Amino acid sequence: MNGFQADILVDVTGETCPIPLIEMRKAVSKAREGQVIEIRGTHRPSKQEIPMAVRSLRLRLLGVEEDRGQWRIFIRKEEAPDAEDDSGRS
């Protein structure tokens, strides 16, 4: 368990590129400052692309988890102090 309470859940399980990235960007644009967004999916390339997009958008990557082929990515809508990944990546 991650300890993050998501304010917005984006479930893109079974979807392939570019849908997970598009849905992540929609959620970020709707979220208020400080809200946590959880993205769930199964498309392996998206597990790599979404954190890269988070860093490029200078948002805060809280964590990436995977269990039995389903991953969960947690993002906080706030500008990160730098573009570094502070999640300890899994």
ZAVOKOL-160593 format. One record per residue (C-alpha): residue in three letters; x, y, z. Coordinates in Angstrom, 3 decimals, always signed. Example, Ala and Ser with C-alpha at 12.3 -4.5 7.8 and 13.67 -1.06 7.14 Angstrom:
2
> code_east_north_up
> ALA_+12.300_-4.500_+7.800 .
> SER_+13.670_-1.060_+7.140 .
# end
This chain:
90
> code_east_north_up
> MET_+0.000_+0.000_+0.000 .
> ASN_+1.238_+3.455_-0.872 .
> GLY_-0.339_+5.732_+1.716 .
> PHE_-1.658_+8.171_-0.917 .
> GLN_-5.364_+8.987_-1.017 .
> ALA_-6.262_+9.776_-4.622 .
> ASP_-8.622_+12.655_-5.274 .
> ILE_-8.947_+11.638_-8.928 .
> LEU_-8.772_+8.082_-10.277 .
> VAL_-7.997_+7.461_-13.944 .
> ASP_-8.426_+3.806_-14.919 .
> VAL_-6.932_+3.081_-18.341 .
> THR_-6.613_-0.666_-17.823 .
> GLY_-6.516_-2.385_-21.200 .
> GLU_-5.916_+0.858_-23.113 .
> THR_-2.823_+1.406_-25.248 .
> CYS_-0.917_+4.506_-26.340 .
> PRO_-1.788_+7.277_-26.601 .
> ILE_-4.950_+6.897_-24.473 .
> PRO_-3.253_+6.583_-21.021 .
> LEU_-1.169_+9.710_-21.623 .
> ILE_-4.142_+11.659_-22.980 .
> GLU_-6.306_+10.678_-20.002 .
> MET_-3.505_+11.597_-17.569 .
> ARG_-3.238_+15.056_-19.148 .
> LYS_-7.028_+15.532_-18.954 .
> ALA_-6.992_+14.638_-15.262 .
> VAL_-4.107_+17.018_-14.566 .
> SER_-5.916_+19.866_-16.300 .
> LYS_-9.078_+19.224_-14.224 .
> ALA_-7.260_+18.767_-10.907 .
> ARG_-6.832_+21.567_-8.422 .
> GLU_-3.453_+22.445_-6.966 .
> GLY_-2.450_+19.855_-4.351 .
> GLN_-4.795_+17.108_-5.523 .
> VAL_-3.488_+13.572_-5.984 .
> ILE_-4.200_+11.741_-9.238 .
> GLU_-3.947_+7.957_-9.429 .
> ILE_-3.579_+6.411_-12.865 .
> ARG_-4.090_+2.644_-13.218 .
> GLY_-3.206_+0.681_-16.301 .
> THR_-1.645_-2.372_-17.897 .
> HIS_+0.129_-1.010_-20.989 .
> ARG_+3.847_-1.345_-20.161 .
> PRO_+5.127_+1.500_-22.361 .
> SER_+2.669_+3.897_-20.684 .
> LYS_+4.159_+2.981_-17.296 .
> GLN_+7.390_+4.542_-18.586 .
> GLU_+5.868_+7.398_-20.633 .
> ILE_+3.576_+8.830_-17.961 .
> PRO_+6.373_+9.467_-15.415 .
> MET_+8.436_+11.091_-18.185 .
> ALA_+5.482_+13.367_-19.017 .
> VAL_+5.007_+14.180_-15.327 .
> ARG_+8.634_+15.299_-15.077 .
> SER_+8.379_+17.278_-18.312 .
> LEU_+5.241_+19.034_-17.008 .
> ARG_+7.153_+19.690_-13.753 .
> LEU_+4.523_+17.998_-11.607 .
> ARG_+5.315_+15.859_-8.577 .
> LEU_+5.620_+12.111_-9.144 .
> LEU_+4.688_+10.528_-5.816 .
> GLY_+5.155_+6.895_-6.722 .
> VAL_+4.916_+4.062_-9.209 .
> GLU_+3.731_+0.610_-8.141 .
> GLU_+3.101_-2.593_-10.040 .
> ASP_+1.351_-5.793_-9.026 .
> ARG_+0.658_-8.706_-11.361 .
> GLY_+0.891_-6.620_-14.516 .
> GLN_-1.236_-3.706_-13.344 .
> TRP_+0.583_-0.508_-12.489 .
> ARG_-0.472_+2.507_-10.469 .
> ILE_+1.114_+5.926_-10.826 .
> PHE_+0.502_+8.666_-8.253 .
> ILE_+0.907_+12.327_-9.182 .
> ARG_+0.343_+15.472_-7.152 .
> LYS_-0.642_+18.583_-9.056 .
> GLU_+1.970_+20.969_-7.808 .
> GLU_+5.093_+22.185_-9.423 .
> ALA_+8.022_+20.034_-8.403 .
> PRO_+11.009_+21.982_-7.079 .
> ASP_+13.033_+20.335_-9.826 .
> ALA_+12.323_+17.867_-12.618 .
> GLU_+13.782_+14.960_-10.651 .
> ASP_+11.815_+11.803_-9.889 .
> ASP_+11.433_+11.701_-6.115 .
> SER_+9.451_+8.444_-6.026 .
> GLY_+12.292_+5.974_-5.671 .
> ARG_+10.938_+4.343_-8.884 .
> SER_+9.928_+0.734_-8.812 .
# end
